[in-house]
Amino acid sequence: MERRRQAVIGFPDVPSNTRRGGDLRTLVSPATVGSTSGFCGAVRLAPGEGVSEHYHPYSEEYLYLVSGELRVDLDGRPVTVRPDHALLVPRNVRHRLTNVGAGTALVVFQLSPLAPRPELGHVDTEPGPNEHLAPVPVVTG
């Protein structure tokens, strides 16, 4: 087996993705180790910070809360997740994560199966914290 597929990947070994919020790192993926059936990583959220709403048309997502207190909105329904608990986010379910605790939340995630192409894996339903919605044209007249 090639060495790359046996690599141990640490949080600081991959770039941070902050587009949807938090400090999200995809650790085990087709790009990092050549995985073929899914990917996993972790996201750190400061108190009050969250990951904007999105869904996965091809994948289930498994969340495991290592530390902190998390509210996960599933199709608008809030669910509380406490440390050492896990949650399944089914395919096509809109979800948003919010750290409702006083300290940093650490969430481990895994998605499977892979989408046919990476850009098809996530569908954003609201802008991330550093994104803005396109302005709506004003019609006068």
N, CA, C and O atoms as CSV, one atom per row, in Angstrom:
chain,resi,resn,atom,element,x,y,z
A,1,MET,N,N,0.849,-1.179,0.000
A,1,MET,CA,C,0.000,0.000,0.000
A,1,MET,C,C,0.895,1.243,0.000
A,1,MET,O,O,1.893,1.299,0.719
A,2,GLU,N,N,0.533,2.219,-0.799
A,2,GLU,CA,C,1.364,3.414,-0.877
A,2,GLU,C,C,1.362,4.186,0.443
A,2,GLU,O,O,0.371,4.186,1.172
A,3,ARG,N,N,2.475,4.835,0.733
A,3,ARG,CA,C,2.658,5.562,1.995
A,3,ARG,C,C,1.612,6.656,2.217
A,3,ARG,O,O,1.160,6.858,3.344
A,4,ARG,N,N,1.226,7.358,1.158
A,4,ARG,CA,C,0.264,8.452,1.283
A,4,ARG,C,C,-1.039,7.977,1.911
A,4,ARG,O,O,-1.639,8.699,2.708
A,5,ARG,N,N,-1.482,6.784,1.566
A,5,ARG,CA,C,-2.747,6.269,2.087
A,5,ARG,C,C,-2.650,5.848,3.547
A,5,ARG,O,O,-3.666,5.551,4.175
A,6,GLN,N,N,-1.441,5.819,4.089
A,6,GLN,CA,C,-1.241,5.470,5.496
A,6,GLN,C,C,-0.815,6.676,6.334
A,6,GLN,O,O,-0.457,6.529,7.503
A,7,ALA,N,N,-0.854,7.846,5.744
A,7,ALA,CA,C,-0.381,9.056,6.423
A,7,ALA,C,C,-1.287,9.429,7.588
A,7,ALA,O,O,-2.505,9.259,7.525
A,8,VAL,N,N,-0.682,9.934,8.639
A,8,VAL,CA,C,-1.401,10.505,9.776
A,8,VAL,C,C,-1.435,12.010,9.539
A,8,VAL,O,O,-0.389,12.642,9.390
A,9,ILE,N,N,-2.636,12.585,9.506
A,9,ILE,CA,C,-2.809,14.002,9.193
A,9,ILE,C,C,-3.269,14.738,10.448
A,9,ILE,O,O,-4.257,14.352,11.073
A,10,GLY,N,N,-2.556,15.791,10.811
A,10,GLY,CA,C,-2.894,16.595,11.981
A,10,GLY,C,C,-3.640,17.864,11.612
A,10,GLY,O,O,-3.610,18.299,10.461
A,11,PHE,N,N,-4.303,18.452,12.583
A,11,PHE,CA,C,-5.067,19.682,12.375
A,11,PHE,C,C,-4.209,20.770,11.721
A,11,PHE,O,O,-4.681,21.435,10.799
A,12,PRO,N,N,-2.960,20.973,12.170
A,12,PRO,CA,C,-2.152,22.033,11.545
A,12,PRO,C,C,-1.580,21.658,10.170
A,12,PRO,O,O,-0.985,22.504,9.502
A,13,ASP,N,N,-1.752,20.414,9.744
A,13,ASP,CA,C,-1.179,19.954,8.471
A,13,ASP,C,C,-1.980,20.378,7.245
A,13,ASP,O,O,-1.472,20.312,6.125
A,14,VAL,N,N,-3.213,20.808,7.436
A,14,VAL,CA,C,-4.067,21.177,6.301
A,14,VAL,C,C,-4.559,22.617,6.480
A,14,VAL,O,O,-4.664,23.100,7.608
A,15,PRO,N,N,-4.860,23.298,5.377
A,15,PRO,CA,C,-5.304,24.693,5.493
A,15,PRO,C,C,-6.683,24.813,6.132
A,15,PRO,O,O,-7.525,23.922,6.014
A,16,SER,N,N,-6.885,25.918,6.799
A,16,SER,CA,C,-8.175,26.226,7.410
A,16,SER,C,C,-9.155,26.693,6.344
A,16,SER,O,O,-8.797,27.457,5.447
A,17,ASN,N,N,-10.392,26.225,6.452
A,17,ASN,CA,C,-11.477,26.695,5.588
A,17,ASN,C,C,-12.436,27.441,6.501
A,17,ASN,O,O,-13.074,26.837,7.364
A,18,THR,N,N,-12.541,28.748,6.315
A,18,THR,CA,C,-13.407,29.571,7.165
A,18,THR,C,C,-14.615,30.103,6.409
A,18,THR,O,O,-15.365,30.923,6.940
A,19,ARG,N,N,-14.813,29.649,5.181
A,19,ARG,CA,C,-15.882,30.193,4.338
A,19,ARG,C,C,-17.266,30.063,4.970
A,19,ARG,O,O,-18.052,31.009,4.922
A,20,ARG,N,N,-17.574,28.921,5.555
A,20,ARG,CA,C,-18.890,28.706,6.165
A,20,ARG,C,C,-18.901,29.049,7.655
A,20,ARG,O,O,-19.951,28.986,8.294
A,21,GLY,N,N,-17.744,29.413,8.215
A,21,GLY,CA,C,-17.632,29.748,9.625
A,21,GLY,C,C,-16.740,28.766,10.359
A,21,GLY,O,O,-16.562,27.626,9.929
A,22,GLY,N,N,-16.187,29.217,11.461
A,22,GLY,CA,C,-15.316,28.377,12.267
A,22,GLY,C,C,-13.970,28.136,11.603
A,22,GLY,O,O,-13.661,28.698,10.552
A,23,ASP,N,N,-13.189,27.295,12.237
A,23,ASP,CA,C,-11.884,26.874,11.728
A,23,ASP,C,C,-12.027,25.413,11.339
A,23,ASP,O,O,-11.794,24.516,12.148
A,24,LEU,N,N,-12.414,25.185,10.089
A,24,LEU,CA,C,-12.718,23.838,9.593
A,24,LEU,C,C,-11.512,23.286,8.843
A,24,LEU,O,O,-10.926,23.970,8.004
A,25,ARG,N,N,-11.147,22.051,9.150
A,25,ARG,CA,C,-10.019,21.387,8.496
A,25,ARG,C,C,-10.481,20.018,8.013
A,25,ARG,O,O,-10.967,19.211,8.805
A,26,THR,N,N,-10.333,19.755,6.725
A,26,THR,CA,C,-10.616,18.436,6.162
A,26,THR,C,C,-9.312,17.652,6.217
A,26,THR,O,O,-8.366,17.964,5.495
A,27,LEU,N,N,-9.261,16.633,7.071
A,27,LEU,CA,C,-8.023,15.925,7.364
A,27,LEU,C,C,-7.798,14.721,6.448
A,27,LEU,O,O,-6.770,14.629,5.777
A,28,VAL,N,N,-8.747,13.818,6.423
A,28,VAL,CA,C,-8.642,12.602,5.611
A,28,VAL,C,C,-9.586,12.772,4.429
A,28,VAL,O,O,-10.802,12.836,4.605
A,29,SER,N,N,-9.023,12.846,3.223
A,29,SER,CA,C,-9.830,13.129,2.033
A,29,SER,C,C,-9.144,12.562,0.798
A,29,SER,O,O,-8.006,12.101,0.877
A,30,PRO,N,N,-9.826,12.592,-0.339
A,30,PRO,CA,C,-9.159,12.186,-1.577
A,30,PRO,C,C,-7.882,12.999,-1.827
A,30,PRO,O,O,-6.898,12.458,-2.333
A,31,ALA,N,N,-7.889,14.293,-1.477
A,31,ALA,CA,C,-6.726,15.141,-1.729
A,31,ALA,C,C,-5.564,14.854,-0.785
A,31,ALA,O,O,-4.406,14.957,-1.189
A,32,THR,N,N,-5.853,14.495,0.472
A,32,THR,CA,C,-4.770,14.316,1.451
A,32,THR,C,C,-4.219,12.895,1.485
A,32,THR,O,O,-3.007,12.703,1.588
A,33,VAL,N,N,-5.094,11.904,1.400
A,33,VAL,CA,C,-4.628,10.510,1.523
A,33,VAL,C,C,-5.175,9.595,0.434
A,33,VAL,O,O,-4.898,8.395,0.434
A,34,GLY,N,N,-5.944,10.150,-0.489
A,34,GLY,CA,C,-6.492,9.320,-1.558
A,34,GLY,C,C,-7.686,8.488,-1.145
A,34,GLY,O,O,-7.929,7.435,-1.734
A,35,SER,N,N,-8.445,8.934,-0.143
A,35,SER,CA,C,-9.638,8.178,0.265
A,35,SER,C,C,-10.623,8.111,-0.906
A,35,SER,O,O,-10.678,9.018,-1.736
A,36,THR,N,N,-11.393,7.031,-0.959
A,36,THR,CA,C,-12.284,6.820,-2.097
A,36,THR,C,C,-13.755,6.715,-1.722
A,36,THR,O,O,-14.609,6.680,-2.608
A,37,SER,N,N,-14.074,6.663,-0.427
A,37,SER,CA,C,-15.474,6.472,-0.059
A,37,SER,C,C,-16.039,7.573,0.822
A,37,SER,O,O,-17.237,7.582,1.107
A,38,GLY,N,N,-15.198,8.498,1.256
A,38,GLY,CA,C,-15.683,9.570,2.107
A,38,GLY,C,C,-14.527,10.424,2.578
A,38,GLY,O,O,-13.391,10.247,2.139
A,39,PHE,N,N,-14.824,11.363,3.485
A,39,PHE,CA,C,-13.772,12.199,4.061
A,39,PHE,C,C,-14.156,12.595,5.473
A,39,PHE,O,O,-15.325,12.519,5.852
A,40,CYS,N,N,-13.157,13.023,6.261
A,40,CYS,CA,C,-13.440,13.453,7.627
A,40,CYS,C,C,-12.506,14.585,8.011
A,40,CYS,O,O,-11.484,14.834,7.372
A,41,GLY,N,N,-12.899,15.256,9.076
A,41,GLY,CA,C,-12.108,16.364,9.571
A,41,GLY,C,C,-12.680,16.860,10.877
A,41,GLY,O,O,-13.403,16.141,11.566
A,42,ALA,N,N,-12.351,18.102,11.216
A,42,ALA,CA,C,-12.820,18.689,12.462
A,42,ALA,C,C,-13.016,20.183,12.259
A,42,ALA,O,O,-12.409,20.795,11.380
A,43,VAL,N,N,-13.873,20.753,13.089
A,43,VAL,CA,C,-14.090,22.198,13.073
A,43,VAL,C,C,-14.068,22.690,14.513
A,43,VAL,O,O,-14.682,22.097,15.400
A,44,ARG,N,N,-13.348,23.786,14.725
A,44,ARG,CA,C,-13.319,24.456,16.024
A,44,ARG,C,C,-14.175,25.706,15.910
A,44,ARG,O,O,-14.035,26.493,14.974
A,45,LEU,N,N,-15.070,25.872,16.890
A,45,LEU,CA,C,-15.977,27.018,16.906
A,45,LEU,C,C,-15.819,27.769,18.224
A,45,LEU,O,O,-15.934,27.171,19.294
A,46,ALA,N,N,-15.560,29.058,18.157
A,46,ALA,CA,C,-15.521,29.903,19.342
A,46,ALA,C,C,-16.948,30.075,19.880
A,46,ALA,O,O,-17.905,29.826,19.147
A,47,PRO,N,N,-17.111,30.490,21.130
A,47,PRO,CA,C,-18.455,30.718,21.655
A,47,PRO,C,C,-19.256,31.653,20.746
A,47,PRO,O,O,-18.778,32.719,20.358
A,48,GLY,N,N,-20.474,31.241,20.414
A,48,GLY,CA,C,-21.356,32.021,19.556
A,48,GLY,C,C,-21.089,31.846,18.070
A,48,GLY,O,O,-21.899,32.273,17.248
A,49,GLU,N,N,-19.984,31.234,17.712
A,49,GLU,CA,C,-19.631,31.038,16.298
A,49,GLU,C,C,-20.364,29.824,15.747
A,49,GLU,O,O,-20.751,28.927,16.496
A,50,GLY,N,N,-20.552,29.806,14.428
A,50,GLY,CA,C,-21.260,28.691,13.819
A,50,GLY,C,C,-20.783,28.398,12.418
A,50,GLY,O,O,-19.927,29.088,11.865
A,51,VAL,N,N,-21.361,27.357,11.864
A,51,VAL,CA,C,-21.165,26.984,10.465
A,51,VAL,C,C,-22.496,27.245,9.777
A,51,VAL,O,O,-23.530,26.740,10.214
A,52,SER,N,N,-22.477,28.030,8.704
A,52,SER,CA,C,-23.707,28.440,8.033
A,52,SER,C,C,-24.465,27.249,7.437
A,52,SER,O,O,-23.899,26.184,7.190
A,53,GLU,N,N,-25.749,27.467,7.219
A,53,GLU,CA,C,-26.628,26.394,6.763
A,53,GLU,C,C,-26.249,25.921,5.355
A,53,GLU,O,O,-25.941,26.711,4.463
A,54,HIS,N,N,-26.288,24.597,5.202
A,54,HIS,CA,C,-25.997,23.947,3.927
A,54,HIS,C,C,-26.583,22.543,3.973
A,54,HIS,O,O,-27.100,22.113,5.004
A,55,TYR,N,N,-26.501,21.834,2.859
A,55,TYR,CA,C,-26.884,20.418,2.854
A,55,TYR,C,C,-26.000,19.664,1.876
A,55,TYR,O,O,-25.294,20.255,1.060
A,56,HIS,N,N,-26.059,18.340,1.980
A,56,HIS,CA,C,-25.242,17.451,1.152
A,56,HIS,C,C,-26.171,16.562,0.333
A,56,HIS,O,O,-26.835,15.694,0.899
A,57,PRO,N,N,-26.237,16.754,-0.992
A,57,PRO,CA,C,-27.151,15.954,-1.813
A,57,PRO,C,C,-26.708,14.507,-2.021
A,57,PRO,O,O,-27.519,13.671,-2.418
A,58,TYR,N,N,-25.442,14.196,-1.762
A,58,TYR,CA,C,-24.949,12.844,-2.019
A,58,TYR,C,C,-24.520,12.098,-0.764
A,58,TYR,O,O,-24.372,10.876,-0.799
A,59,SER,N,N,-24.319,12.806,0.343
A,59,SER,CA,C,-23.666,12.212,1.510
A,59,SER,C,C,-24.484,12.339,2.782
A,59,SER,O,O,-25.244,13.290,2.965
A,60,GLU,N,N,-24.311,11.362,3.651
A,60,GLU,CA,C,-24.718,11.498,5.047
A,60,GLU,C,C,-23.536,12.131,5.770
A,60,GLU,O,O,-22.383,11.946,5.382
A,61,GLU,N,N,-23.841,12.886,6.835
A,61,GLU,CA,C,-22.769,13.464,7.642
A,61,GLU,C,C,-22.926,12.973,9.071
A,61,GLU,O,O,-24.022,12.965,9.630
A,62,TYR,N,N,-21.804,12.562,9.645
A,62,TYR,CA,C,-21.767,12.094,11.019
A,62,TYR,C,C,-21.004,13.130,11.821
A,62,TYR,O,O,-19.876,13.479,11.473
A,63,LEU,N,N,-21.612,13.628,12.900
A,63,LEU,CA,C,-20.978,14.616,13.765
A,63,LEU,C,C,-20.727,13.995,15.132
A,63,LEU,O,O,-21.579,13.289,15.673
A,64,TYR,N,N,-19.552,14.264,15.680
A,64,TYR,CA,C,-19.211,13.832,17.037
A,64,TYR,C,C,-18.659,15.048,17.763
A,64,TYR,O,O,-17.689,15.654,17.308
A,65,LEU,N,N,-19.265,15.410,18.890
A,65,LEU,CA,C,-18.819,16.570,19.650
A,65,LEU,C,C,-17.807,16.126,20.698
A,65,LEU,O,O,-18.130,15.361,21.606
A,66,VAL,N,N,-16.579,16.616,20.558
A,66,VAL,CA,C,-15.509,16.295,21.496
A,66,VAL,C,C,-15.616,17.188,22.723
A,66,VAL,O,O,-15.516,16.713,23.854
A,67,SER,N,N,-15.822,18.490,22.495
A,67,SER,CA,C,-15.922,19.427,23.613
A,67,SER,C,C,-16.826,20.592,23.227
A,67,SER,O,O,-17.015,20.896,22.049
A,68,GLY,N,N,-17.381,21.236,24.256
A,68,GLY,CA,C,-18.272,22.367,24.034
A,68,GLY,C,C,-19.726,21.943,24.082
A,68,GLY,O,O,-20.052,20.824,24.478
A,69,GLU,N,N,-20.588,22.849,23.674
A,69,GLU,CA,C,-22.022,22.562,23.577
A,69,GLU,C,C,-22.503,23.110,22.242
A,69,GLU,O,O,-22.240,24.263,21.898
A,70,LEU,N,N,-23.199,22.285,21.508
A,70,LEU,CA,C,-23.541,22.607,20.128
A,70,LEU,C,C,-25.042,22.551,19.919
A,70,LEU,O,O,-25.719,21.649,20.411
A,71,ARG,N,N,-25.552,23.531,19.180
A,71,ARG,CA,C,-26.924,23.447,18.676
A,71,ARG,C,C,-26.812,23.185,17.182
A,71,ARG,O,O,-26.128,23.907,16.457
A,72,VAL,N,N,-27.493,22.144,16.740
A,72,VAL,CA,C,-27.537,21.824,15.317
A,72,VAL,C,C,-28.974,21.994,14.868
A,72,VAL,O,O,-29.875,21.332,15.385
A,73,ASP,N,N,-29.190,22.876,13.912
A,73,ASP,CA,C,-30.523,23.064,13.341
A,73,ASP,C,C,-30.650,22.128,12.155
A,73,ASP,O,O,-29.905,22.245,11.183
A,74,LEU,N,N,-31.599,21.194,12.233
A,74,LEU,CA,C,-31.855,20.214,11.176
A,74,LEU,C,C,-33.168,20.580,10.502
A,74,LEU,O,O,-34.238,20.406,11.084
A,75,ASP,N,N,-33.089,21.087,9.273
A,75,ASP,CA,C,-34.283,21.590,8.576
A,75,ASP,C,C,-35.067,22.540,9.472
A,75,ASP,O,O,-36.298,22.505,9.505
A,76,GLY,N,N,-34.336,23.400,10.208
A,76,GLY,CA,C,-34.952,24.405,11.065
A,76,GLY,C,C,-35.290,23.937,12.464
A,76,GLY,O,O,-35.698,24.753,13.291
A,77,ARG,N,N,-35.136,22.646,12.765
A,77,ARG,CA,C,-35.450,22.113,14.098
A,77,ARG,C,C,-34.174,22.017,14.923
A,77,ARG,O,O,-33.261,21.282,14.545
A,78,PRO,N,N,-34.079,22.756,16.067
A,78,PRO,CA,C,-32.853,22.730,16.857
A,78,PRO,C,C,-32.707,21.445,17.671
A,78,PRO,O,O,-33.663,20.947,18.265
A,79,VAL,N,N,-31.484,20.928,17.678
A,79,VAL,CA,C,-31.119,19.752,18.469
A,79,VAL,C,C,-29.859,20.122,19.253
A,79,VAL,O,O,-28.931,20.690,18.678
A,80,THR,N,N,-29.807,19.817,20.540
A,80,THR,CA,C,-28.629,20.085,21.357
A,80,THR,C,C,-27.739,18.856,21.367
A,80,THR,O,O,-28.210,17.734,21.549
A,81,VAL,N,N,-26.440,19.081,21.170
A,81,VAL,CA,C,-25.456,18.002,21.220
A,81,VAL,C,C,-24.441,18.365,22.294
A,81,VAL,O,O,-23.900,19.471,22.306
A,82,ARG,N,N,-24.191,17.430,23.188
A,82,ARG,CA,C,-23.252,17.628,24.275
A,82,ARG,C,C,-21.995,16.785,24.030
A,82,ARG,O,O,-22.007,15.896,23.179
A,83,PRO,N,N,-20.911,17.057,24.770
A,83,PRO,CA,C,-19.668,16.302,24.557
A,83,PRO,C,C,-19.880,14.795,24.653
A,83,PRO,O,O,-20.705,14.306,25.425
A,84,ASP,N,N,-19.113,14.082,23.848
A,84,ASP,CA,C,-19.151,12.615,23.787
A,84,ASP,C,C,-20.459,12.081,23.229
A,84,ASP,O,O,-20.834,10.940,23.500
A,85,HIS,N,N,-21.162,12.906,22.444
A,85,HIS,CA,C,-22.380,12.478,21.763
A,85,HIS,C,C,-22.219,12.695,20.263
A,85,HIS,O,O,-21.450,13.547,19.818
A,86,ALA,N,N,-22.959,11.907,19.503
A,86,ALA,CA,C,-22.873,11.955,18.043
A,86,ALA,C,C,-24.256,12.181,17.455
A,86,ALA,O,O,-25.275,11.960,18.110
A,87,LEU,N,N,-24.268,12.625,16.205
A,87,LEU,CA,C,-25.510,12.924,15.505
A,87,LEU,C,C,-25.350,12.582,14.028
A,87,LEU,O,O,-24.320,12.879,13.424
A,88,LEU,N,N,-26.364,11.964,13.456
A,88,LEU,CA,C,-26.412,11.713,12.015
A,88,LEU,C,C,-27.186,12.840,11.354
A,88,LEU,O,O,-28.288,13.180,11.784
A,89,VAL,N,N,-26.608,13.421,10.306
A,89,VAL,CA,C,-27.308,14.392,9.468
A,89,VAL,C,C,-27.587,13.672,8.148
A,89,VAL,O,O,-26.671,13.465,7.353
A,90,PRO,N,N,-28.838,13.291,7.910
A,90,PRO,CA,C,-29.156,12.549,6.682
A,90,PRO,C,C,-28.923,13.376,5.421
A,90,PRO,O,O,-28.870,14.606,5.462
A,91,ARG,N,N,-28.791,12.689,4.330
A,91,ARG,CA,C,-28.649,13.310,3.013
A,91,ARG,C,C,-29.806,14.292,2.778
A,91,ARG,O,O,-30.943,14.010,3.155
A,92,ASN,N,N,-29.523,15.420,2.167
A,92,ASN,CA,C,-30.501,16.459,1.788
A,92,ASN,C,C,-31.147,17.191,2.958
A,92,ASN,O,O,-32.109,17.930,2.748
A,93,VAL,N,N,-30.656,17.013,4.179
A,93,VAL,CA,C,-31.199,17.748,5.325
A,93,VAL,C,C,-30.364,19.014,5.526
A,93,VAL,O,O,-29.150,18.946,5.721
A,94,ARG,N,N,-31.035,20.169,5.477
A,94,ARG,CA,C,-30.350,21.439,5.734
A,94,ARG,C,C,-29.876,21.440,7.188
A,94,ARG,O,O,-30.618,21.046,8.088
A,95,HIS,N,N,-28.649,21.881,7.410
A,95,HIS,CA,C,-28.145,21.930,8.775
A,95,HIS,C,C,-27.191,23.091,8.982
A,95,HIS,O,O,-26.465,23.512,8.082
A,96,ARG,N,N,-27.226,23.589,10.216
A,96,ARG,CA,C,-26.405,24.717,10.660
A,96,ARG,C,C,-25.895,24.349,12.046
A,96,ARG,O,O,-26.648,23.798,12.849
A,97,LEU,N,N,-24.638,24.641,12.341
A,97,LEU,CA,C,-24.048,24.363,13.643
A,97,LEU,C,C,-23.770,25.676,14.354
A,97,LEU,O,O,-23.282,26.624,13.739
A,98,THR,N,N,-24.077,25.740,15.652
A,98,THR,CA,C,-23.794,26.926,16.453
A,98,THR,C,C,-23.244,26.490,17.797
A,98,THR,O,O,-23.831,25.637,18.463
A,99,ASN,N,N,-22.122,27.067,18.199
A,99,ASN,CA,C,-21.560,26.809,19.525
A,99,ASN,C,C,-22.339,27.649,20.527
A,99,ASN,O,O,-22.222,28.874,20.539
A,100,VAL,N,N,-23.133,26.992,21.365
A,100,VAL,CA,C,-23.937,27.693,22.367
A,100,VAL,C,C,-23.308,27.612,23.755
A,100,VAL,O,O,-23.914,28.043,24.736
A,101,GLY,N,N,-22.101,27.065,23.841
A,101,GLY,CA,C,-21.406,26.945,25.118
A,101,GLY,C,C,-20.507,28.129,25.401
A,101,GLY,O,O,-20.371,29.037,24.581
A,102,ALA,N,N,-19.885,28.107,26.593
A,102,ALA,CA,C,-19.008,29.197,27.028
A,102,ALA,C,C,-17.577,29.041,26.528
A,102,ALA,O,O,-16.816,30.009,26.526
A,103,GLY,N,N,-17.197,27.830,26.100
A,103,GLY,CA,C,-15.839,27.591,25.620
A,103,GLY,C,C,-15.830,27.163,24.168
A,103,GLY,O,O,-16.877,27.084,23.524
A,104,THR,N,N,-14.648,26.889,23.661
A,104,THR,CA,C,-14.485,26.439,22.279
A,104,THR,C,C,-15.128,25.061,22.098
A,104,THR,O,O,-14.975,24.178,22.942
A,105,ALA,N,N,-15.836,24.895,21.007
A,105,ALA,CA,C,-16.406,23.588,20.655
A,105,ALA,C,C,-15.495,22.939,19.618
A,105,ALA,O,O,-15.011,23.599,18.698
A,106,LEU,N,N,-15.270,21.639,19.780
A,106,LEU,CA,C,-14.519,20.864,18.801
A,106,LEU,C,C,-15.432,19.762,18.287
A,106,LEU,O,O,-15.858,18.888,19.041
A,107,VAL,N,N,-15.726,19.817,16.986
A,107,VAL,CA,C,-16.644,18.884,16.347
A,107,VAL,C,C,-15.871,18.077,15.306
A,107,VAL,O,O,-15.182,18.649,14.462
A,108,VAL,N,N,-15.985,16.755,15.365
A,108,VAL,CA,C,-15.405,15.880,14.360
A,108,VAL,C,C,-16.524,15.508,13.393
A,108,VAL,O,O,-17.629,15.167,13.818
A,109,PHE,N,N,-16.236,15.573,12.082
A,109,PHE,CA,C,-17.253,15.235,11.090
A,109,PHE,C,C,-16.713,14.212,10.115
A,109,PHE,O,O,-15.508,14.127,9.876
A,110,GLN,N,N,-17.636,13.430,9.550
A,110,GLN,CA,C,-17.293,12.460,8.515
A,110,GLN,C,C,-18.446,12.429,7.541
A,110,GLN,O,O,-19.604,12.412,7.960
A,111,LEU,N,N,-18.158,12.421,6.245
A,111,LEU,CA,C,-19.190,12.355,5.211
A,111,LEU,C,C,-18.920,11.175,4.299
A,111,LEU,O,O,-17.778,10.884,3.944
A,112,SER,N,N,-19.995,10.504,3.929
A,112,SER,CA,C,-19.887,9.361,3.029
A,112,SER,C,C,-21.263,9.097,2.429
A,112,SER,O,O,-22.268,9.285,3.114
A,113,PRO,N,N,-21.338,8.672,1.182
A,113,PRO,CA,C,-20.265,8.515,0.205
A,113,PRO,C,C,-19.862,9.865,-0.368
A,113,PRO,O,O,-20.493,10.888,-0.102
A,114,LEU,N,N,-18.800,9.842,-1.158
A,114,LEU,CA,C,-18.347,11.057,-1.823
A,114,LEU,C,C,-19.326,11.468,-2.916
A,114,LEU,O,O,-19.977,10.621,-3.529
A,115,ALA,N,N,-19.426,12.769,-3.154
A,115,ALA,CA,C,-20.177,13.282,-4.303
A,115,ALA,C,C,-19.383,12.948,-5.573
A,115,ALA,O,O,-18.176,12.718,-5.499
A,116,PRO,N,N,-20.042,12.919,-6.731
A,116,PRO,CA,C,-19.327,12.610,-7.975
A,116,PRO,C,C,-18.178,13.577,-8.270
A,116,PRO,O,O,-17.172,13.194,-8.868
A,117,ARG,N,N,-18.340,14.842,-7.842
A,117,ARG,CA,C,-17.285,15.856,-7.970
A,117,ARG,C,C,-17.323,16.703,-6.699
A,117,ARG,O,O,-18.402,16.944,-6.157
A,118,PRO,N,N,-16.176,17.155,-6.217
A,118,PRO,CA,C,-16.148,17.911,-4.956
A,118,PRO,C,C,-17.096,19.104,-4.911
A,118,PRO,O,O,-17.713,19.356,-3.877
A,119,GLU,N,N,-17.223,19.842,-6.012
A,119,GLU,CA,C,-18.072,21.043,-5.997
A,119,GLU,C,C,-19.554,20.722,-5.869
A,119,GLU,O,O,-20.358,21.620,-5.616
A,120,LEU,N,N,-19.933,19.445,-6.040
A,120,LEU,CA,C,-21.333,19.033,-5.893
A,120,LEU,C,C,-21.657,18.559,-4.472
A,120,LEU,O,O,-22.813,18.271,-4.162
A,121,GLY,N,N,-20.651,18.478,-3.621
A,121,GLY,CA,C,-20.825,17.895,-2.291
A,121,GLY,C,C,-21.586,18.740,-1.300
A,121,GLY,O,O,-22.265,18.198,-0.428
A,122,HIS,N,N,-21.495,20.059,-1.405
A,122,HIS,CA,C,-22.159,20.975,-0.477
A,122,HIS,C,C,-23.027,21.937,-1.271
A,122,HIS,O,O,-22.621,22.438,-2.319
A,123,VAL,N,N,-24.224,22.188,-0.762
A,123,VAL,CA,C,-25.085,23.218,-1.334
A,123,VAL,C,C,-25.365,24.218,-0.224
A,123,VAL,O,O,-26.014,23.883,0.768
A,124,ASP,N,N,-24.879,25.443,-0.386
A,124,ASP,CA,C,-25.094,26.484,0.617
A,124,ASP,C,C,-26.496,27.055,0.481
A,124,ASP,O,O,-26.956,27.344,-0.624
A,125,THR,N,N,-27.176,27.216,1.619
A,125,THR,CA,C,-28.523,27.780,1.624
A,125,THR,C,C,-28.557,29.157,2.289
A,125,THR,O,O,-29.600,29.809,2.325
A,126,GLU,N,N,-27.417,29.590,2.809
A,126,GLU,CA,C,-27.269,30.940,3.342
A,126,GLU,C,C,-25.792,31.311,3.224
A,126,GLU,O,O,-24.937,30.431,3.130
A,127,PRO,N,N,-25.489,32.611,3.228
A,127,PRO,CA,C,-24.085,33.003,3.102
A,127,PRO,C,C,-23.305,32.666,4.363
A,127,PRO,O,O,-23.856,32.614,5.463
A,128,GLY,N,N,-22.016,32.441,4.179
A,128,GLY,CA,C,-21.137,32.263,5.327
A,128,GLY,C,C,-20.923,33.590,6.019
A,128,GLY,O,O,-21.389,34.616,5.524
A,129,PRO,N,N,-20.229,33.607,7.157
A,129,PRO,CA,C,-20.068,34.852,7.924
A,129,PRO,C,C,-19.287,35.934,7.188
A,129,PRO,O,O,-19.443,37.118,7.487
A,130,ASN,N,N,-18.457,35.548,6.237
A,130,ASN,CA,C,-17.671,36.536,5.497
A,130,ASN,C,C,-18.170,36.709,4.070
A,130,ASN,O,O,-17.498,37.336,3.250
A,131,GLU,N,N,-19.330,36.163,3.768
A,131,GLU,CA,C,-19.918,36.286,2.433
A,131,GLU,C,C,-21.144,37.181,2.515
A,131,GLU,O,O,-21.717,37.373,3.587
A,132,HIS,N,N,-21.531,37.715,1.397
A,132,HIS,CA,C,-22.708,38.564,1.352
A,132,HIS,C,C,-23.612,38.072,0.232
A,132,HIS,O,O,-23.139,37.615,-0.808
A,133,LEU,N,N,-24.899,38.170,0.454
A,133,LEU,CA,C,-25.846,37.829,-0.609
A,133,LEU,C,C,-25.774,38.896,-1.698
A,133,LEU,O,O,-25.533,40.071,-1.423
A,134,ALA,N,N,-25.983,38.469,-2.918
A,134,ALA,CA,C,-26.017,39.430,-4.022
A,134,ALA,C,C,-27.163,40.417,-3.776
A,134,ALA,O,O,-28.238,40.017,-3.331
A,135,PRO,N,N,-26.938,41.707,-4.064
A,135,PRO,CA,C,-28.014,42.683,-3.845
A,135,PRO,C,C,-29.212,42.397,-4.751
A,135,PRO,O,O,-29.068,41.995,-5.905
A,136,VAL,N,N,-30.374,42.615,-4.193
A,136,VAL,CA,C,-31.616,42.431,-4.953
A,136,VAL,C,C,-31.882,43.712,-5.719
A,136,VAL,O,O,-31.916,44.785,-5.117
A,137,PRO,N,N,-32.074,43.633,-7.039
A,137,PRO,CA,C,-32.317,44.870,-7.806
A,137,PRO,C,C,-33.631,45.516,-7.386
A,137,PRO,O,O,-34.628,44.841,-7.127
A,138,VAL,N,N,-33.599,46.826,-7.328
A,138,VAL,CA,C,-34.789,47.589,-6.971
A,138,VAL,C,C,-35.471,48.013,-8.269
A,138,VAL,O,O,-34.848,48.620,-9.140
A,139,VAL,N,N,-36.748,47.688,-8.387
A,139,VAL,CA,C,-37.519,48.060,-9.585
A,139,VAL,C,C,-38.368,49.263,-9.218
A,139,VAL,O,O,-39.136,49.229,-8.257
A,140,THR,N,N,-38.225,50.305,-9.979
A,140,THR,CA,C,-39.048,51.495,-9.749
A,140,THR,C,C,-39.889,51.751,-10.972
A,140,THR,O,O,-39.577,51.322,-12.083
A,141,GLY,N,N,-40.914,52.432,-10.739
A,141,GLY,CA,C,-41.575,52.686,-11.860
A,141,GLY,C,C,-42.787,52.946,-12.363
A,141,GLY,O,O,-42.928,53.128,-13.572
